[in-house]
Amino acid sequence: MGTKSPGGPQRCRLILKQCLSIQLTKPGHTPEDFWMYDSGYMIFQNFLAANAQCWWNGPLTAATRGLKYAGHVAPGMLLITGEPCALEVIRGAYARSVLKAPATYLINSVVH
């Protein structure tokens, strides 16, 4: 967060308060091995695809449809946003080990 950020540091903090951070890792790789090749938006799309097919969990499927890509911090931090209820469903799914990681990744944590 440099001083040239539009809106300054306060705006950045406000955006982060409205996000969930999903920490991802690739098994068998150090973060330095893959960070420069990752496209945050593609990881987000893979995350949505992995969780949109959860037909037995309607709330998770609905929450997944309402998520928006907020950013990617290399290595391995995916930032998502959405309605507070949708974010709570995502957190709950992670707590119950139902949330699926994007292909070739593992979810280490979900932090608000």
Backbone as numpy.savetxt, mean C-alpha at the origin, in Angstrom:
# Nx Ny Nz CAx CAy CAz Cx Cy Cz
11.16 15.37 1.86 10.33 16.54 1.86 11.20 17.78 1.86
11.46 18.29 0.73 12.27 19.48 0.63 11.42 20.73 0.82
12.09 21.85 0.90 11.37 23.12 1.07 10.66 23.54 -0.20
10.95 22.88 -1.31 10.30 23.23 -2.58 9.04 22.40 -2.83
8.63 21.57 -1.86 7.42 20.77 -2.02 6.21 21.69 -2.11
5.27 21.42 -3.05 4.08 22.25 -3.14 3.27 22.14 -1.85
3.02 23.25 -1.21 2.25 23.24 0.02 3.10 23.06 1.26
4.34 22.71 1.09 5.26 22.59 2.21 5.08 21.33 3.02
5.85 21.23 4.11 5.83 20.03 4.94 4.47 19.76 5.58
3.70 20.81 5.89 2.39 20.60 6.50 1.48 19.82 5.56
1.51 20.14 4.29 0.68 19.43 3.31 1.12 17.97 3.21
2.42 17.73 3.23 2.93 16.36 3.15 2.48 15.54 4.36
2.52 16.15 5.55 2.07 15.44 6.75 0.58 15.15 6.68
-0.20 16.08 6.16 -1.64 15.87 6.02 -1.92 14.70 5.08
-1.22 14.63 3.98 -1.39 13.53 3.04 -1.04 12.21 3.71
0.06 12.16 4.45 0.47 10.92 5.11 -0.52 10.48 6.17
-1.19 11.42 6.83 -2.20 11.06 7.84 -3.38 10.35 7.21
-3.61 10.56 5.93 -4.75 9.97 5.24 -4.37 8.70 4.49
-3.17 8.18 4.73 -2.66 7.02 4.00 -2.42 5.83 4.92
-2.41 4.68 4.31 -1.86 3.48 4.93 -0.55 3.19 4.23
0.43 2.79 5.01 1.72 2.38 4.46 1.80 0.87 4.53
2.05 0.26 3.40 2.20 -1.20 3.35 3.66 -1.48 3.05
4.33 -2.09 4.03 5.75 -2.40 3.85 5.87 -3.76 3.19
6.55 -3.77 2.05 6.70 -4.98 1.24 8.17 -5.40 1.16
8.39 -6.69 1.05 9.73 -7.21 0.76 9.60 -8.29 -0.30
10.72 -8.53 -0.96 10.81 -9.64 -1.91 11.64 -10.73 -1.25
11.07 -11.91 -1.07 11.83 -12.98 -0.43 13.10 -13.32 -1.21
14.19 -13.49 -0.49 15.44 -13.88 -1.12 16.23 -12.73 -1.72
15.76 -11.50 -1.55 16.45 -10.34 -2.12 16.65 -9.29 -1.04
17.76 -8.58 -1.12 17.93 -7.40 -0.27 17.24 -6.24 -0.97
16.80 -5.23 -0.22 16.10 -4.11 -0.86 16.89 -3.45 -1.97
18.20 -3.41 -1.84 19.02 -2.78 -2.86 18.95 -3.52 -4.20
18.59 -4.80 -4.16 18.54 -5.60 -5.38 17.42 -5.19 -6.33
16.33 -4.64 -5.80 15.17 -4.46 -6.66 14.56 -3.07 -6.66
14.91 -2.19 -5.79 14.17 -0.94 -5.65 14.16 -0.10 -6.91
15.25 -0.05 -7.65 15.29 0.85 -8.80 14.46 0.34 -9.98
14.07 -0.92 -9.95 13.29 -1.49 -11.04 11.79 -1.49 -10.76
11.42 -1.18 -9.53 10.01 -1.24 -9.15 9.26 0.01 -9.59
8.10 -0.20 -10.13 7.17 0.89 -10.41 6.10 0.83 -9.34
6.03 1.86 -8.52 5.06 1.86 -7.43 3.64 1.65 -7.90
3.28 2.26 -9.02 1.92 2.12 -9.51 1.64 0.69 -9.96
2.62 0.04 -10.57 2.43 -1.36 -10.98 2.31 -2.28 -9.76
3.08 -2.00 -8.72 2.95 -2.77 -7.48 1.55 -2.59 -6.92
1.05 -1.36 -6.94 -0.31 -1.07 -6.47 -1.34 -1.84 -7.29
-1.20 -1.84 -8.60 -2.12 -2.58 -9.46 -2.10 -4.08 -9.15
-0.91 -4.62 -8.91 -0.79 -6.04 -8.55 -1.42 -6.31 -7.19
-1.28 -5.36 -6.26 -1.91 -5.48 -4.94 -3.43 -5.51 -5.08
-3.98 -4.61 -5.89 -5.42 -4.59 -6.12 -5.89 -5.90 -6.75
-5.17 -6.37 -7.75 -5.55 -7.61 -8.43 -5.54 -8.79 -7.46
-4.55 -8.84 -6.59 -4.45 -9.95 -5.64 -5.61 -9.96 -4.66
-6.10 -8.79 -4.28 -7.15 -8.72 -3.26 -8.55 -8.54 -3.82
-8.68 -8.18 -5.08 -10.00 -8.01 -5.69 -10.67 -9.35 -5.95
-9.90 -10.42 -5.95 -10.46 -11.74 -6.23 -10.83 -12.49 -4.96
-10.94 -11.78 -3.86 -11.27 -12.38 -2.56 -12.79 -12.48 -2.44
-13.41 -13.35 -3.25 -14.86 -13.43 -3.35 -15.54 -13.83 -2.05
-14.84 -14.50 -1.15 -15.43 -14.93 0.12 -15.43 -13.80 1.15
-14.79 -12.69 0.85 -14.73 -11.56 1.78 -15.21 -10.30 1.05
-16.53 -10.12 1.03 -17.13 -8.99 0.32 -16.62 -7.63 0.76
-16.49 -7.39 2.09 -15.97 -6.08 2.51 -14.56 -5.79 1.99
-13.70 -6.81 1.94 -12.35 -6.60 1.43 -12.38 -6.27 -0.07
-13.22 -6.98 -0.80 -13.35 -6.71 -2.23 -13.85 -5.29 -2.47
-14.86 -4.87 -1.70 -15.40 -3.51 -1.83 -14.36 -2.47 -1.43
-13.63 -2.72 -0.36 -12.60 -1.78 0.09 -11.51 -1.64 -0.96
-11.14 -2.76 -1.58 -10.10 -2.75 -2.60 -10.51 -1.85 -3.77
-11.78 -1.90 -4.14 -12.27 -1.07 -5.25 -12.16 0.42 -4.95
-12.20 0.79 -3.67 -12.17 2.20 -3.30 -10.79 2.76 -3.01
-9.75 1.95 -3.16 -8.40 2.42 -2.84 -7.82 3.25 -3.97
-6.92 4.16 -3.58 -6.22 4.98 -4.56 -4.73 4.93 -4.26
-3.96 5.00 -5.29 -2.50 5.02 -5.18 -2.07 6.39 -4.68
-1.28 6.41 -3.59 -0.79 7.68 -3.05 0.70 7.85 -3.27
1.41 6.74 -3.46 2.84 6.86 -3.70 3.59 5.60 -3.37
4.88 5.65 -3.64 5.77 4.52 -3.38 7.09 5.09 -2.89
7.54 4.61 -1.75 8.82 5.03 -1.21 9.75 3.83 -1.30
10.78 3.94 -2.12 11.71 2.83 -2.32 12.65 2.75 -1.13
12.99 1.60 -0.67 12.55 0.30 -1.15 11.36 -0.25 -0.37
10.33 -0.58 -1.06 9.27 -1.42 -0.51 8.18 -0.80 0.33
7.91 0.48 0.24 6.82 1.07 1.01 5.77 1.60 0.03
4.60 0.98 0.05 3.50 1.37 -0.82 2.53 2.22 0.00
2.17 3.39 -0.50 1.24 4.30 0.18 -0.09 4.27 -0.55
-1.15 3.95 0.20 -2.49 3.91 -0.38 -3.41 4.80 0.43
-4.47 5.26 -0.21 -5.46 6.08 0.47 -6.84 5.65 0.00
-7.84 6.11 0.71 -9.22 5.78 0.40 -10.10 6.27 1.53
-11.35 5.88 1.50 -12.27 6.24 2.58 -11.78 5.60 3.88
-12.00 6.26 5.02 -11.54 5.69 6.30 -12.04 4.27 6.54
-13.27 3.99 6.16 -13.82 2.64 6.35 -13.04 1.62 5.52
-12.71 1.97 4.29 -11.95 1.06 3.42 -10.56 0.80 3.99
-9.92 1.85 4.50 -8.59 1.67 5.09 -8.66 0.78 6.33
-9.73 0.92 7.10 -9.89 0.08 8.30 -10.10 -1.38 7.90
-10.84 -1.62 6.83 -11.03 -3.00 6.34 -9.69 -3.59 5.91
-8.85 -2.80 5.25 -7.52 -3.28 4.83 -6.68 -3.61 6.05
-6.70 -2.74 7.06 -5.94 -3.01 8.29 -6.44 -4.28 8.97
-7.76 -4.44 9.02 -8.33 -5.63 9.63 -7.97 -6.90 8.87
-7.98 -6.82 7.55 -7.62 -7.98 6.73 -6.16 -8.37 6.97
-5.30 -7.37 7.12 -3.89 -7.67 7.42 -3.78 -8.33 8.80
-4.50 -7.81 9.78 -4.45 -8.36 11.14 -4.92 -9.81 11.17
-5.84 -10.17 10.30 -6.35 -11.55 10.24 -5.59 -12.41 9.23
-4.52 -11.88 8.66 -3.70 -12.59 7.67 -4.49 -12.96 6.42
-5.45 -12.13 6.06 -6.26 -12.36 4.86 -5.75 -11.51 3.70
-5.11 -10.39 4.00 -4.64 -9.48 2.97 -3.53 -10.13 2.15
-3.67 -10.07 0.85 -2.69 -10.70 -0.04 -1.70 -9.66 -0.57
-0.46 -10.08 -0.66 0.60 -9.22 -1.19 0.58 -9.27 -2.72
1.16 -8.25 -3.36 1.33 -8.33 -4.81 2.21 -9.53 -5.17
2.09 -10.02 -6.39 2.89 -11.16 -6.83 4.37 -10.90 -6.57
5.06 -11.89 -6.08 6.50 -11.93 -5.77 6.89 -11.11 -4.54
5.92 -10.59 -3.79 6.20 -9.81 -2.59 5.59 -10.47 -1.36
6.05 -10.04 -0.19 5.45 -10.37 1.09 5.11 -9.06 1.79
4.01 -9.05 2.55 3.67 -7.88 3.35 4.30 -8.04 4.72
5.15 -7.09 5.11 5.78 -7.12 6.44 4.93 -6.42 7.48
4.31 -5.31 7.09 3.48 -4.57 8.04 2.56 -3.62 7.30
1.51 -3.22 8.01 0.58 -2.20 7.53 0.48 -1.17 8.64
0.82 0.07 8.32 0.90 1.12 9.34 0.06 2.31 8.90
-0.67 2.88 9.85 -1.44 4.09 9.56 -0.69 5.30 10.03
